[in-house]
Amino acid sequence: MTLATVAKQLNIPSADIEKEFLENFLAKKLLEYKTELFSLANKYKIKSLFEFEKFIKAGKISETAQTREDFFKIDYLTSQIAIMKNLIQIF
């Protein structure tokens, strides 16, 4: 099924459906990223990537393969959240 088919069946402009779909998609992804980031932040009792790095340097968090992986995951999630917020503002 295509967007044009749905738009025609519902008698709604395809641009309206596309816009609503994108808004919902971005909001869903933003929530997913925030939830995952919150989970990792809670795991290490941190509020930011900067604080995570500071805790590692201070020895409050052990530097292991898992913490390095989580550090890069937090960095990725933080950047994706910023991208999603910017895209949502466009709408």
Residue pairs with C-beta under 8 A, 6 or more apart in sequence:
3 14
3 17
3 18
4 14
6 14
6 17
7 13
7 14
7 16
7 17
10 17
19 91
22 91
23 88
23 91
26 84
26 87
26 88
26 91
27 88
29 80
29 84
30 81
30 84
30 85
30 88
33 77
33 80
33 81
33 84
34 81
36 73
36 77
37 74
37 77
37 78
37 81
40 70
40 73
40 74
40 77
41 47
41 48
41 74
43 70
44 52
44 55
44 61
44 67
44 70
46 52
46 55
48 78
49 71
49 74
49 75
49 78
52 61
52 70
52 71
52 74
53 71
55 61
56 63
56 67
56 71
61 67
